[in-house]
Amino acid sequence: MGREIDLLVNYPRTKRNVDERGQEKTEEDRAVARRFGKEFFDGERRHGYGGFNYMPRFWQPVIPTFQSHWGLTEKSSVLDVGCAKGFMMHDMAELIPGITVKGVDVSAYAIENAIEDMRPHVQVADARELPFEDNSFDVVISINTVHNLDRDDCATALREISRVARKGAYITVDAYRDDNEKDRMFKWNLTAKTIMSVDEWVTFFEEVGYDGDYYWFIP
């Protein structure tokens, strides 16, 4: 099994008013968000991002951490599961010239509106059934994605990630360490269907056979 490691340590952090967001979000808002359509990416803020646009300040500081962790070179191949509009892929291809990057996302809207240079490299696909052969990629990355599935489907997605990863994998998921963080998480959550404590997640990884690295999203 992999290890707990914060490979997003250089991802910019924003200040979040969790209590305010929790009061504003309704189950209807969550239902709209979980369709992962235009409303989620480029609609009203209560339904998701409120405008999902490319900004180099987000992923460019993170790519060198990924590169160092796995020794990525122009000969490496990386799959992004839950790639959205391909922004991370774009920065990886720009900062590691020649690297092979592919991405999948359940959202047809995101794929249709992917950043232009990544459009040939992304496709609509389900994390529970990745359309690739075993060991197809050196590294598989999935940021804040698999927790959007219910528990059984999340297990399937984790096995799929391990199946197509040749050298390593990395995921981040919604989690909490104590009751205060749990309360904040459930107020904050918009799309996740599987949220557990960090200890429960680690046990879950062992049970389902996920052998990659991992870390937590805790608002």
N, C-alpha and C positions, 0 to 999 in steps of 0.2 A: 504494500500500500504506500501511497505517496505521503507527503507531509504538509502541515499547515505552514503557509508562507505567504506574506503579503507582497505579491508581485505588482500590485497597484499602488505601492507606497508613494510613487511620484505623480499619481493621478490627482488633479486639482480637487480639493475639497470645497464644497459650498456650504454656507450656513443654512440650516434647515429649521423651520418652525414646525416641529412635528405636531404639537398640540393643535395649532391652527389648521394644519392640513387635515388632521384627523377629524376635526369638527366639520370641515367642508365636504369631505368625501362621503358619498352615499353608495349603496349597493348598486344603484343604477349607473353611477360613474364607473364603478369597477367592472360592471358588465360591458359597458362601452369600451373601456380600456382593453379588456381581454379579447376583443375582436382584432386587436393589433392592426387596425386600418388607419385611414387618414386622420380620424379623430384622435387616435392615440399619439401619432407622431406629430401631426401638424394642425391639430384642432385646438380646442380650448385647454387651458392649463389643467383644469380639473379632471380632464380625461387622459392626461399623460404629459408629454414633454412641452406642449404649447409651442411647438416649432422645433423640429429636429434638424439642425443645420451643422455643416462641417465647421469645426473650429480646431486648428492645429494645436492649441494649448492643452487639449485634453489628452490625446494619445501619443503625441510626439515625445513627451517626457517619459512615457511608459515603455515604448519600444526598446530602448537600450537595456532596460531591466530584463525584458523577455529575451533579448539577444544574448545577454550575458548568461542568463540562467540555463538556456539550452544550447548555447554555442551556435546560434543560427548564422548561416552564411547564405551566399547566393545559390548554394546547392540544396538548401533546406526546403521543406514543404510544410505549410501550416494551413489548418482548417479552422475557420471561425464559425462555431455553431451558435446561431442567434446573432448573425452579423448585421442585422438592420440594414442601414444604407451603405455599409462597407467602409465606414470612416477609419476604423482601426486597421483594416486591410490596406487601405490607401497609404496610411502613414508607414506601415511596415514595408510595403513595396518601395516607398520613397527612400526610407532610411537604410534598407538592406537591398540594394539594387540586384535584380536577378532572382530573388527569392520567389518561390511558387506560393501564391496565396489563393485560397478558395473560401467561399462563404455560403452558408445556407441560412434561411430564415423562413418561419412559417407564414410571415406576412408578405402577401403578393404586393401590397402597396409599397412596402419598404424596398423590395427587390426592384420593382418598376421605377422607383425613384432613387436608386442607388447612385452614389457619386460616379461620374461618367467613366472614369478609367477603370473602375471595378466592375462595371456591368457585364463584361464578358466572363467574369469569374464568380458570379453569384447566381444562386438559383433558389426557387421556392422548394423547401423540403421540410420534413418533420424530424425533429430530434430523436423520435422514437424509432425511426427507420431511415438511417442515413444512407444515401444512395451511393455508397462507396464500398470497395472491397476491403477485406481485412488488411490492417497495417498499411493503409493508403497514404498516411501522412506522418511525417516525423513528429509533429506536435498538433494537438487539438486543443483549442481554447474556447471556453464558453463562459461569458460574463453575464451574471444575473439573468440566466435563461431557464435552466432546467427546473428551478423552483416554481416556474409558472405552470407546471404540470402537477396533476395529483400524485399522491405518493407512489402508486404502482407504476404509473407512466414515467415518473421521475427515475425510478429504478431502471426501467427499460432504457431511457435516454443515457443514463450513466454507463450502462453496459455497452451501448452503442459507441459512446465516446471512447471507451477503453478498447473496443474492438478495432476501430479504424486508426487508432494512435499507435505508431511504431515505437517511438522513443519516450514520449511523455504527454501529459495532459494537464490542464489547469482549469478549474471552475471557481466561480464565486456564487454564493447563495445567501438568501436572507436568513439571518440567525440571531440568537440572543444568548447572553451569558447569565442573566439574572432576571428577576421579575420586573424590574424597572425597564430594562432593555426590551423585554417581551412586550410590555405595555406600549412602549414607543413604537416598536416594530408593527404591531397590529393596527395602530393608529396611522402609521405611515403607509402601510402596504396598499398597493393599488391592483397589482396583477398576480402576485404569488399565490399559489394554492398549497404549497408545501413549505411550511416554516417550522423549524425545530431549534432546540438549543444546540450549541456547538457540540456538546457531548453526544446528543442524539444523532446529529449529522455524521459524526465520526463512526459511530456504531452502524449507522445505515450504510455508509460507504463500504465498510467491511462486509456487511451482510450481502450487498448486491454485487460485490466484486469490482467496485471502482478502484483503480490502482494509481490514479493520478494525484497531482497536488491540488490544494484547495485553500480557500480563504472565505471570509465572511463579509457580507454587507450588513452593517448595523448603523441605522441612522442616529 
